[in-house]
Amino acid sequence: MHSHDSHSLATRYLPLPNELRRTLVGKPYALPDFGPADSESLRGYRVALLTTHGPELPEFDVPLTYLRDRGAAVEVITQDWLFDWQPQGPGLVVLVQWIAANVCAQADKKISDAKVEDYDAIIIIGGAWNPIMLRTDDAMKNFVRAAHAQRKLIAAICHGPQLLISSAAFPPGTRATCVADVRLDLANAGFKLLDGPDNVEDYDRAIPVVYDEGQRLITSPNPNALKQFCEEIGQRLKEIPSVAQ
């Protein structure tokens, strides 16, 4: 470490106590119970899950597991730089539990190698860092624009709609929902927000899932809506022929 590197500033501050580290995982979410999975119900469907560092662990794992358990082929697609430069291993994506970063997952493909026509749907998950980095990545925005132009099913949860905003793919009046602290941004971008919470803690009044049939867009407000989010994706996928057919 060089004395003039920004990392050297850390030496001025106290190390994080172990007791505090354990609390940074935040309040736990109840995992949804989907009942027995029919392993053939989504066989043949292909889904791209777009992410980078910082998605919330349940928002990453629950849709991924739900779709794979029902036979869908899901590929985790991340930014090029996570494959092109990452000393600890190409394509590793850091998953978070609120602001604790202590687990990771392996991505399948970098965005420049992904082709929209290979997928029936794309999923955009939330987290604090994840959508901020995705929404400034031209390749990710282009992927969403191309998916929308090709009438692919698009699903976004929690902070994920930030990428929808920056893609500029959706016309004014597109029906959607999101986490409360992004609602003003979504409204300013021309989306039609359905009734939901007025503040980030008011989860109970949030509409769990919104589907805009005209735009083929599914949105949900937070991890408490993962059951409805996943089931809506499964239902809407079954309404279309898969790219494998």
C-alpha atoms as one frame of an Amber mdcrd trajectory, in Angstrom:
protein
   0.000   0.000   0.000   1.399   3.375  -0.985   1.198   6.178   1.551  -0.767
   8.360  -0.894  -3.303   5.683  -1.898  -6.856   6.255  -0.750  -6.771   2.848
   0.952  -4.241   4.260   3.406  -6.989   6.475   4.848  -8.506   3.409   6.502
  -5.654   3.369   8.997  -7.028   6.595  10.512 -10.207   4.861  11.665 -11.225
   2.118  14.063 -11.627  -1.400  12.690 -15.214  -2.606  12.622 -16.010  -4.560
  15.817 -17.066  -8.172  15.328 -20.288  -7.485  17.226 -21.246  -4.802  14.718
 -20.364  -6.975  11.743 -22.962  -9.491  12.875 -25.687  -6.837  12.904 -24.953
  -5.527   9.402 -26.838  -8.389   7.819 -29.979  -6.432   8.698 -33.469  -7.706
   9.434 -34.114 -11.178   7.956 -36.801 -11.698   5.337 -39.157 -14.671   5.514
 -38.448 -16.950   2.568 -41.514 -17.799   0.460 -42.957 -21.301   0.413 -43.846
 -22.239  -3.150 -44.854 -25.800  -2.372 -43.677 -28.764  -4.470 -42.020 -27.763
  -7.740 -42.919 -29.347 -11.064 -39.449 -29.757 -12.561 -40.888 -29.760 -16.094
 -43.273 -26.793 -15.873 -40.765 -24.265 -17.300 -38.556 -26.695 -19.213 -37.164
 -25.094 -22.377 -37.426 -21.492 -21.180 -34.224 -19.455 -20.979 -33.805 -16.512
 -18.616 -30.992 -13.972 -18.208 -30.501 -12.662 -14.679 -28.656  -9.340 -14.921
 -26.516  -8.416 -11.947 -23.175  -7.132 -10.695 -21.739  -6.653  -7.202 -24.228
  -5.886  -4.468 -27.575  -7.601  -5.066 -29.522  -8.561  -1.980 -29.000 -12.274
  -1.310 -32.701 -13.315  -1.311 -33.447 -11.288  -4.455 -30.657 -13.191  -6.198
 -31.261 -16.673  -4.824 -35.054 -16.973  -4.698 -35.882 -16.220  -8.383 -32.826
 -18.189  -9.533 -33.787 -21.256  -7.497 -37.511 -20.953  -8.278 -36.927 -20.955
 -12.035 -34.223 -23.645 -12.057 -36.303 -25.938  -9.831 -39.031 -25.765 -12.480
 -36.712 -26.595 -15.351 -35.884 -23.144 -16.746 -32.304 -22.482 -17.833 -31.109
 -19.353 -16.012 -27.816 -17.654 -16.825 -26.326 -15.062 -14.483 -25.071 -12.217
 -16.680 -22.715  -9.605 -15.285 -20.523  -6.699 -16.377 -17.523  -7.347 -18.598
 -15.001  -6.039 -16.111 -15.887  -8.743 -13.599 -14.569 -11.256 -16.125 -11.820
  -9.164 -17.721 -10.238  -7.926 -14.482 -10.807  -9.646 -11.201  -7.779 -11.193
  -9.502  -9.781 -13.385  -7.140 -11.498 -15.226 -10.000 -13.333 -14.220 -13.188
 -17.030 -13.572 -12.898 -17.414 -13.629  -9.118 -20.309 -11.428  -7.962 -20.476
 -10.226  -4.347 -23.895 -10.790  -2.761 -25.002  -8.709   0.212 -27.306  -9.028
   3.179 -28.315  -5.417   3.673 -24.791  -3.909   3.966 -22.870  -7.045   4.952
 -20.801  -8.422   2.080 -19.635 -11.903   2.994 -20.755 -14.301   0.241 -20.402
 -14.428  -3.538 -21.712 -16.301  -6.572 -20.268 -17.273  -9.929 -21.643 -15.514
 -13.002 -22.116 -17.566 -16.158 -21.387 -14.981 -18.812 -20.312 -11.398 -19.364
 -22.782  -9.043 -20.963 -20.819  -8.582 -24.190 -21.156 -12.329 -24.858 -24.899
 -12.439 -24.140 -27.434 -12.262 -26.984 -30.961 -11.097 -26.242 -32.447 -13.467
 -28.789 -31.200 -16.433 -26.732 -33.577 -15.640 -23.859 -37.289 -15.580 -23.195
 -37.010 -13.197 -20.250 -34.594 -11.045 -18.309 -34.636 -10.373 -14.563 -33.182
  -7.290 -12.888 -32.737  -7.587  -9.143 -32.117  -4.913  -6.547 -29.664  -4.115
  -3.813 -28.008  -0.775  -3.247 -24.804  -1.046  -5.313 -26.020  -3.446  -7.993
 -28.546  -1.334  -9.974 -26.414   1.809  -9.640 -23.536   0.091 -11.428 -25.831
  -1.554 -13.974 -27.589   1.685 -14.899 -24.272   3.352 -15.862 -23.149   0.401
 -18.015 -23.992   1.032 -21.685 -23.926  -2.680 -22.505 -26.486  -3.425 -19.794
 -28.743  -0.568 -20.904 -28.498  -1.710 -24.526 -29.405  -5.244 -23.473 -32.582
  -4.006 -21.766 -33.476  -1.834 -24.784 -32.999  -4.767 -27.148 -35.026  -7.071
 -24.890 -37.884  -4.587 -24.829 -37.712  -4.056 -28.591 -37.889  -7.829 -29.118
 -40.891  -8.101 -26.764 -39.057 -10.213 -24.210 -40.550 -10.545 -20.739 -38.719
  -8.171 -18.376 -38.965  -8.389 -14.577 -37.438  -6.021 -12.008 -37.688  -5.965
  -8.218 -36.901  -3.470  -5.442 -34.137  -1.084  -6.682 -33.874  -2.959 -10.013
 -36.174  -0.483 -11.847 -33.320   2.032 -11.741 -31.914   0.179 -14.753 -35.321
   0.436 -16.442 -35.197   4.218 -15.977 -31.722   4.586 -17.436 -32.474   2.288
 -20.373 -35.100   4.805 -21.577 -36.824   1.862 -23.246 -40.308   2.241 -21.785
 -42.905   4.787 -22.931 -44.628   7.231 -20.557 -47.496   5.634 -18.701 -45.864
   2.218 -18.296 -47.367   0.693 -15.135 -44.848  -0.264 -12.452 -43.895  -0.371
  -8.807 -40.580  -0.351  -6.935 -38.991   0.188  -3.534 -40.210   3.401  -1.932
 -36.971   5.400  -2.241 -36.965   4.953  -6.046 -40.636   5.835  -6.553 -39.983
   9.533  -7.218 -37.322   8.655  -9.800 -39.654   6.204 -11.514 -42.471   8.768
 -11.596 -40.166  11.465 -12.950 -39.147   9.058 -15.723 -42.795   8.839 -16.832
 -43.832   5.512 -15.310 -47.323   5.220 -13.845 -46.872   4.189 -10.223 -49.599
   2.158  -8.602 -50.552   2.782  -4.970 -47.911   1.583  -2.543 -45.926   2.624
   0.517 -45.125   6.238   1.236 -41.845   5.478   2.990 -39.142   2.824   2.894
 -40.319   1.088   6.075 -43.982   0.748   5.106 -43.856  -2.674   3.457 -47.330
  -3.789   4.482 -49.198  -1.509   2.057 -47.000  -2.250  -0.949 -48.695  -3.826
  -3.964 -46.668  -7.049  -4.303 -46.553  -7.280  -8.078 -47.537  -5.174 -11.098
 -47.725  -6.511 -14.645 -47.975  -4.152 -17.598 -49.182  -6.472 -20.349 -48.579
  -3.963 -23.134 -44.927  -3.537 -22.187 -44.477  -7.106 -20.926 -43.016  -5.712
 -17.695 -43.239  -7.250 -14.205 -42.210  -5.187 -11.175 -42.281  -5.813  -7.424
 -41.400  -3.477  -4.536 -39.157  -5.417  -2.137 -37.977  -8.883  -0.998 -41.223
  -9.447   0.908 -42.893  -9.750  -2.513 -40.549 -12.451  -3.858 -43.278 -15.118
  -3.860 -45.615 -13.047  -6.039 -42.698 -11.846  -8.184 -41.491 -15.376  -8.962
 -44.959 -16.800  -9.538 -45.806 -13.948 -11.910 -42.648 -14.637 -13.920 -43.531
 -18.322 -14.104 -47.108 -17.612 -15.153 -46.164 -15.117 -17.858 -43.442 -17.358
 -19.266 -45.978 -20.142 -19.803 -48.075 -17.796 -21.941 -45.388 -17.604 -24.654
 -43.479 -20.158 -26.736 -39.904 -20.559 -25.576 -36.938 -19.644 -27.773 -36.042
 -23.334 -27.738 -39.260 -24.280 -29.541
